[in-house]
Amino acid sequence: MTTDAPGPRPDFPGGTSVSALDVYDGVAPDGLAGGTPHLHTVSSEAYVVVAGTGAVQTIDASGFRETPLAPGDVVWFSPGVIHRAINRGGLSVRVVMQNAGLPEAGDAVMTFPDEVLADAERYADAAALPGANAPEADRLAAAMRRRDLAVAGFAALRSPAGDLDAEALRRLYARAGALVAPRAASWRALWEASVARIAAATDAQLAALAAGESAHLAEGRVASARAEPAFGMCGRLRRFEPAALVRLDPLAGADAPETRRVDPEGNPE
């Protein structure tokens, strides 16, 4: 539900999206509570910690690291950084995502074992959650099974001594690229209609100001939105929908004859 001022609804700042995230407190097979390890293929992500304690474990080409999280901390990571939120007690963060709409369209790839990543159909089956009308207990159980499978793949990216397995990471990046390649064209259309359009508007406004014109200031308006709950990869989400975005099925190709409605985490309903 939104309460908007009269006139065109303003864009959410910067083509981003914001979610409230309560990180899962269920314990994975390795003894750590938290979310599903995954990476984003084109979008950067930031955590602003508002409550609790924990950490974010990351793997990139430079290796493995663990960054502690406490209220007031801010951490962000660019595309390709595999991240896993660890909950050590009531961890709650605000998530800021670049490229609003693309994460919901399947920009994220979870670190399932290689044999799953190598098969698009097996990946889709492993990634899917029951629809929004399913019992909450069933959705949570499915989210935990998905998390545990990704944790197994995350662990396989490191040697028993904890060192990065560079070849395994290279293979994962190749698998991720192959999984999302069929959707890249539809993502571009979504990006052009949102983020690129917003950037172009700023360009036009700067040009107008440089010319001594300020007519665009009279177009300013206020908008608001209520958060919609969902089961996310890292925890329970309350996502603030920034705009009426094209909602693409994250498990369908760009040339699919139709799309299905998806929830705020990108799961088909």
N, C-alpha and C positions, 0 to 999 in steps of 0.2 A: 504494500500500500504506500502511496506517495502523496504528499501534499505540496503541490507546486504552485508558484505564482503564475498569474496569467502570462501568456506568451510562450514562445518556444522553450522547451526544457533545456537548461544549460548542461553541457557535458561535464562529467566527473573529471576532476583535475588530472591533466596529463595523460588521459587515456589509460589510467590505472584502475585497479579494483582493490577493495579493502575487505578483509574477512576477520572476524573474531574466531580464534582457534583455541579450543581447550584440548591439549595434546592427550592422546589415549594414555590411560594408566594401566592397561593390560600388559602383562609381561610376555615378551617374546621368548622363543626357545633358548636364546643366548643369555637369558636372565635380565635383560634390560627392558624397561617399560617405555613405550613410545610409539612413534608412527612408522609409516612405510617408507623405506628408502626409495628415492626417485630422483630424476633429473628433469630439467626443462630444456627443450631443444632450441627455443628462440626467446624465452622470457626470463628476465632477472626477477629475483624475489627477495623480500626483506622481512625480517622478524623484528617487531618492537615488543619487548617483554613487558607485560603489565602485572603479572602475579606469578608466584611460585618459583621453583628452581628447576634447572635441568641443563641440557647442553644440546648443541647440534653437532653431530658427527658428519664430516664431509670427506669425500674422495674426489680429487681431480688429478690432472697430470703431474702435479707437484707432490702428490702423496696423500696420506691420511692425516687428519687433525680433528681435535675435539675442542669446540669453543664453549666455555661455560655460559649459561644464561641465567640472569637474575633480573628483577624488576629494574627498568630503566635502561637495560642493554638494548643495543640495536646491532643486528648483523645482517649482511646481505650477500648474495652470491649470484653469479652470472650463469648464463646457459652452459650446460655441460658439467656443472658441479653437482655431484650426487650428494644429497643431504638426507639426514635421518634425525628427526627430533626425538630427544631423550627426555622423559619426564621423571624427575626425581622428587616431585612433590607439588601438585597443584599448578603445573606449568600452563600458563595462559598467555597467548601472544596475539598481537594484531599483525596480520599478514598483508603486505602491500605487494601486489603483482603488477608487473609491467605488461603491456599489451592486453588490456582487458578483453576477454572473449576468447583469446587463443588458448590459455590454459584449460578453459571449459571445453574447447574443441579438440582436446587431446594432445596438447603441447607437452604434457608430462609423460615420461616413460619410467615405469617401475623396474627395479633391478631384479627381475625374476631370473632364475637359472638360465643358462645359455640355451638349453634345448627348448625352453618356452619362448624366449626372445626370438629364436630362429624361425618360429612358426606363427604367422600372424593370427591364425585362428585359435591356436592354443593361448596366445597372449590375450586375445580378446576375451576368451572364456575365463582366464585367470584374473583379469582386471575388472570384470563386471561385478556389480553388486545388485542385490534384489531391488526392485523398484520402490518408489516412495510409499506405495500402498502396502508393502510387506510389513510384517510385525517388526518392531524395533529390535527385538532380540535377535531375529534372523539376520537383519542388516548388520548389526554389530558383530555377530559371529562370522559373517562373510568377510567383513572388513579386517577382522583379526586373522583369518586364514590367508587373505591376500597379503597382509603385512608380514606374516611369518614366512611366506614363500619368497617375498622380496628380501627379507633379512638373510635368507640362505644365499641368495645371489649376491648380496652385499658382502657377505663374509668371504665369498669365493674370489673377490677382487683383491684379497690380501693373502700373503703367505702365512704359514703357521707362526712365523716370527713377527708378523704384523706389517711387513713391508708391502708396498704396492706391487701388484702383479700387472706390469705395464701392458703386457700382451692381452690379458683378460680385459683391462679397461679399454684398450683399442678395439677389441672385438665387441664389447658392449656398445661403444659409440657407433660402430658400424651397424649393429643390429637396430639401435634406436633410430638411426637415420633411415634405414630401410623401412621400419614400421611406419614412420610418419610421412615418408615421401609422397604417397598417394594423396595426402590431404594438403600438401603445401600450397597448391593453387587456390583452394578454397580459403585457406588461411590468409593468403595475400588479399583476397577480396574483402575479407573481414577487417584486416588491418588497414586497408585503404579507406574503408568506410568509417573507421573510428580513429585510431591513433594518427595515421597520416593526415586525415582531414583536420584533426585538432591542431597538429603542428602547422598545417598550411594556414589555418585561421590566425595563429599567432604571427606567422610571417606577414600576413596581410595587415594585422593590427600594428605591427612595428613599422611597416611602410607608411601606414596612415599617420601614425604619431610623428614620424620623421618629417612628414609633409604638413604638420600642424593641424591635422584633422583628428577628431575624437568622437565622431558620431557613433562608433560602436559601443561607447560607454552607456548609451541610452538603452542598449539591448540587454543589459545585465539583469538577471533574474535569480531567484532562489529555488532550490529543489531539495527534497528530502526523500529518504527511503527507509523501509523497515528491513531488518535482516531476515533472511530465509534460512532455516536450519537444514543441515545435511550431514551425512557421514563422509568425511574427507579421507584423504590418504594419511594425514598426520593426526587427525583427531576429529572431534565434533566441531563442525563449522557453523558459523552464522555469517552468511555472506551478504554484503550490501551490494545489490545489483546496481551498477553505475549508470546503466542505460539500457534501452531496448535493443539488445544485441542479437545478431543472427546466432541461433543456438545450433551448432553443428553436432552431429553424432560423432563422438571421438573414435568410434570403432568402425566407421564407414569411410570409404575412399572418397576423393574429391569428385569422382564421376558417378557416385551412387545416385540412383534414380530418385531417391527421396531421403530426407533426414528424419530422425526420430527426436522427440523432445528429450532433453537431458536435464538432470538436476544440477545444482550449483557446483558439484564436484566433477561433472562431466559423465555421470553414469546414466545410461538409458533408463527412462522411466517406463 
